[in-house]
């Protein structure tokens, strides 16, 4: 894991035992995941107000070194381990976005030609809540990989909560290759 990423994850408390199946302290990224809201990049814990991330971000990443022809496909998962609040995360992990069939590209938005399995739902912490952490996890898909929306879960608000991310990733044989994350707060949040 890059030193900056590892340090930010450690300091934020993200590397908890319940995330271990998804994100191990020994994880080493094999590509860099770029996430951006307009001109504002997501970078290892950067802060965003809810109004700044209502629309889906642009996402890009480079091909992995062991994939010179960029033939592998990827799934992006955006989850919130702090729902409904960091002090009471009884709905963790909140499933905000799932996109499958991504292809590497260093510029542009790789989600344009992919399959959306869960529509993007922007972060919406309450103003009185402490900042939430939002994890962008990029996984390499196994060969002959096909999922439908039913394989992920419903789009309804209550169907997105308590997503068993680690079990889901294991069930479909996904391999973590990159991580990025941000903090989100309500528009009226005061430090």
C-alpha positions as CSV (number, residue, x, y, z in Angstrom):
1,X,0.0,0.0,0.0
2,X,1.4,3.4,-0.8
3,X,2.7,5.1,2.3
4,X,0.2,8.0,2.0
5,X,-2.8,5.7,1.6
6,X,-1.7,3.4,4.4
7,X,-1.1,6.3,6.8
8,X,-4.5,7.9,5.9
9,X,-6.4,4.7,6.4
10,X,-4.7,3.9,9.6
11,X,-5.2,7.3,11.1
12,X,-8.9,7.3,10.1
13,X,-9.7,4.1,11.8
14,X,-10.7,2.4,8.5
15,X,-8.5,-0.6,9.0
16,X,-10.8,-2.3,11.4
17,X,-11.3,-6.1,11.9
18,X,-14.8,-6.0,10.2
19,X,-13.1,-4.5,7.0
20,X,-10.3,-7.0,7.1
21,X,-11.8,-9.3,4.4
22,X,-12.1,-6.3,2.1
23,X,-9.1,-4.2,3.1
24,X,-6.1,-5.7,4.8
25,X,-3.4,-3.6,6.5
26,X,-1.0,-5.5,4.1
27,X,-2.9,-4.5,0.9
28,X,-0.7,-3.3,-1.9
29,X,-2.5,-1.4,-4.7
30,X,-1.6,-2.4,-8.3
31,X,-3.1,0.7,-9.8
32,X,-4.1,4.2,-8.7
33,X,-7.8,5.1,-8.5
34,X,-8.6,8.7,-9.4
35,X,-12.0,10.0,-8.3
36,X,-13.0,13.6,-8.9
37,X,-16.1,15.8,-8.3
38,X,-15.8,18.5,-10.9
39,X,-12.3,20.0,-10.4
40,X,-12.0,18.7,-6.8
41,X,-10.1,15.4,-6.4
42,X,-10.8,12.8,-3.8
43,X,-7.5,12.2,-2.1
44,X,-7.1,10.0,1.0
45,X,-9.6,11.6,3.3
46,X,-10.3,14.9,1.7
47,X,-13.5,16.7,2.9
48,X,-16.6,17.2,0.8
49,X,-20.0,18.8,1.7
50,X,-23.0,16.8,0.6
51,X,-23.9,19.4,-2.0
52,X,-20.5,19.0,-3.6
53,X,-21.1,15.3,-4.4
54,X,-24.7,15.1,-5.5
55,X,-23.7,14.0,-9.0
56,X,-21.6,10.9,-9.6
57,X,-17.8,11.7,-9.8
58,X,-15.6,11.0,-12.7
59,X,-13.4,7.9,-12.2
60,X,-10.3,6.7,-13.9
61,X,-7.4,4.3,-13.3
62,X,-4.4,3.0,-15.3
63,X,-4.0,-0.6,-16.4
64,X,-2.2,-2.9,-14.1
65,X,1.4,-3.9,-14.9
66,X,0.5,-7.5,-15.4
67,X,-2.2,-6.5,-18.0
68,X,-0.3,-4.9,-20.9
69,X,-3.3,-5.2,-23.3
70,X,-5.7,-3.7,-20.7
71,X,-8.0,-6.7,-21.2
72,X,-9.1,-7.1,-17.6
73,X,-12.4,-5.7,-16.3
74,X,-13.1,-4.1,-12.9
75,X,-15.9,-3.3,-10.5
76,X,-16.1,-0.2,-8.4
77,X,-17.8,-0.2,-5.0
78,X,-18.6,2.9,-3.0
79,X,-19.6,2.2,0.6
80,X,-20.1,4.1,3.8
81,X,-18.9,2.3,7.0
82,X,-20.4,5.1,9.2
83,X,-24.2,4.9,8.4
84,X,-26.2,6.4,9.9
85,X,-23.5,8.0,12.1
86,X,-19.9,7.2,13.0
87,X,-21.0,6.8,16.7
88,X,-23.8,4.4,15.7
89,X,-22.9,2.6,12.4
90,X,-25.8,0.1,12.6
91,X,-26.4,0.4,8.9
92,X,-22.8,-0.1,7.8
93,X,-22.0,-0.7,5.0
94,X,-24.3,1.7,3.1
95,X,-24.1,0.8,-0.6
96,X,-23.8,4.1,-2.5
97,X,-22.7,2.9,-5.9
98,X,-21.7,-0.2,-7.8
99,X,-20.4,-0.2,-11.3
100,X,-19.2,-3.3,-13.2
101,X,-17.2,-3.9,-16.4
102,X,-14.9,-1.0,-16.1
103,X,-11.9,-0.8,-18.4
104,X,-8.7,1.1,-17.4
105,X,-8.2,4.6,-18.8
106,X,-5.9,7.3,-17.5
107,X,-8.2,10.1,-18.6
108,X,-11.9,10.6,-19.0
109,X,-14.7,8.8,-17.0
110,X,-14.4,5.0,-17.1
111,X,-17.9,4.6,-15.9
112,X,-19.4,6.0,-19.2
113,X,-19.4,2.6,-20.9
114,X,-19.7,0.3,-17.8
115,X,-22.8,-1.4,-16.3
116,X,-24.3,0.4,-13.3
117,X,-25.5,-2.2,-10.8
118,X,-26.5,0.3,-8.1
119,X,-27.2,3.9,-9.2
120,X,-25.1,6.5,-7.6
121,X,-26.6,8.0,-4.4
122,X,-24.5,10.9,-3.2
123,X,-23.4,11.1,0.4
124,X,-26.0,12.7,2.7
125,X,-24.8,12.8,6.3
126,X,-26.9,14.9,8.7
127,X,-25.5,18.3,9.7
128,X,-25.1,17.2,13.3
129,X,-23.3,14.0,12.4
130,X,-19.5,13.7,12.6
131,X,-17.9,13.3,9.2
132,X,-18.6,10.0,7.5
133,X,-15.9,8.0,5.6
134,X,-16.6,6.9,2.1
135,X,-14.6,4.2,0.5
136,X,-14.0,3.8,-3.2
137,X,-12.9,0.2,-3.7
138,X,-11.8,-1.0,-7.1
139,X,-11.8,-4.8,-7.7
140,X,-10.5,-6.9,-10.6
141,X,-13.2,-9.1,-11.9
142,X,-12.6,-12.8,-12.6
143,X,-12.8,-14.0,-16.2
144,X,-16.3,-14.7,-17.6
145,X,-17.8,-12.3,-15.0
146,X,-21.4,-11.2,-15.3
147,X,-23.6,-9.6,-12.7
148,X,-27.1,-8.1,-12.8
149,X,-28.7,-5.6,-10.4
150,X,-30.4,-8.4,-8.6
151,X,-26.9,-9.8,-7.7
152,X,-26.2,-6.6,-5.7
153,X,-29.5,-5.7,-4.1
154,X,-32.3,-3.2,-4.6
155,X,-32.1,0.5,-5.3
156,X,-34.6,1.5,-2.6
157,X,-33.1,3.6,0.2
158,X,-33.6,0.9,2.9
159,X,-32.3,-1.8,0.6
160,X,-28.9,-0.1,0.4
161,X,-28.2,-0.3,4.1
162,X,-26.3,-3.1,5.9
163,X,-24.7,-4.3,2.7
164,X,-22.4,-7.2,3.4
165,X,-19.6,-6.0,1.3
166,X,-17.0,-8.5,2.3
167,X,-19.3,-11.5,1.8
168,X,-20.4,-10.1,-1.6
169,X,-16.8,-9.6,-2.8
170,X,-15.9,-13.1,-1.7
171,X,-18.9,-14.7,-3.3
172,X,-18.1,-13.2,-6.7
173,X,-14.3,-13.7,-6.6
174,X,-13.4,-10.0,-6.8
175,X,-9.8,-9.0,-6.1
176,X,-9.0,-5.6,-4.6
177,X,-6.6,-3.6,-6.7
178,X,-7.0,0.1,-5.6
179,X,-8.6,2.2,-2.9
180,X,-9.4,5.9,-2.5
181,X,-11.5,7.5,0.2
182,X,-13.0,10.8,1.4
183,X,-14.9,12.3,4.3
184,X,-18.3,13.7,3.8
185,X,-20.3,16.1,5.9
186,X,-23.7,17.8,5.7
187,X,-23.9,21.2,4.2
188,X,-24.6,22.8,7.6
189,X,-22.0,20.8,9.5
190,X,-19.8,22.9,11.8
191,X,-16.5,21.6,13.0
